[in-house]
Amino acid sequence: QVQLVESGGALVQPGGSLRLSCAASGFTFSIYWMSWYRQAPGKERDMVATISNTGITTNYADSVKGRFTISRDNAKNTMYLQMNDLKPEDTAAYYCKLRMRGNDYWGQGTQVTVSS
């Protein structure tokens, strides 16, 4: 079965950096686009970044452009989100998402807290 496991979340000061990972299993990772989403308390879950199956095409939410970088290693069945210049408004639970055959699959999330 599909399994998505996020890791790398932490408490970090404003201006700091983190790298999140999403380890995937149970499906052919290399043929699917993948996404990162985030959800802050009391808010909707929003798309942060998307990456094509080859990693060539990426898209970002305006709020993270120039600060976050999405990438993937198909040999390791893993997707990453490099987050630089973190701001308090980046505080949220971060989730990886797979859309496969019309169904959405989510990981359990990893918490990122940006605070001094």
N, C-alpha and C positions, 0 to 999 in steps of 0.2 A: 504494500500500500504506500501511497505517497506520504513522505515525511519531510518536513522542513524544520530545521532547528537553527534558530538565531543565537548568536553569542556576540560578546564584545561590548555590551552596554555597560555604562559606569557613570559615576559622578565626576564631572569635569568642570574646570573653571572657564568662564568666558574667554574666548580666544584660543582655547585648547583644541585638541584633535582626538578623534577616535576612529577606529576601523571596526565596522561590524562585519560579521560573517553569517552566511546562510548555507548550511550544509544540507544538501538535497539527496534523497534516495527514493527508490520505489518507482521511478519512471526514467525515461531517457532524457536526461537533463539537457544534453547538447542540442536538442531540436526545438526547445521551447524558449520563447521570450519569458523574462522574469522581471519582477518589480519589487521595489521597496515602498512601503507605505508607513505612515506614522499616525498616531492618535494621541492627542493631548487630553487631559481630563476634561470632560464636559464638551468635547468637540468631536466632529466627525473624523473618520479615518480618511486621510488624504494621501494621494500618490506623491511620492518624493522623487523617484527616478525609475526608469525602465530601460532594459537592455535587451537587444536582439539575441537570438540564439547563438550567433557567431561572435557577439560582442562588438560588432562594427558600428551598430546604430544605438545611440543612447538618447534619452529625453529626460529633462529635469523640470521640476516645478520651479517657477520663477524665484521663489523664496530661497532656493538653495543653489541656483546657478552660480558657478564660479567658486563655490566653497566645497561642494560635495562631488565625489566622483564614484560612479557605479562601474563595476568590472566583474568579470567572471573567469573562472578557470574550469573549462569543461573536462579536463583530465582529472580534476579533483571533485567534480560535481559540487562546486561551491561558488557562491556569488558574494560579492563584497560591496561595502559602502564606506569609502573613505570620507570622513567628515572633518573639515578644517575650519578654523575661525568660528568655532561654535558660539552660538548666542543663546541667551536664556529662552528665547522663543522656540528654540530647537528642542526643548524639553518635551519628551513624549515617549511612548512605547513604540518601538520600531518593529515592523513585521515584514517578512518576505512573502510574496504571493506568486503563485503559479495559476495561470488559466489554461486548463486542458480540457478539450472536448466540451466546452461550454460550462464547465464547473470551475469554481475558484477554490484553491487550496491555500491555507494560511499556516504559518508557523505559530508558536506560542508567544512570540514577541520577546524583545529585550529592551530594558529600560535605559534611556539616556536622560540624565539630569544635568543641566548646565546651570551652575550657581557658584557664586563666590562665598 
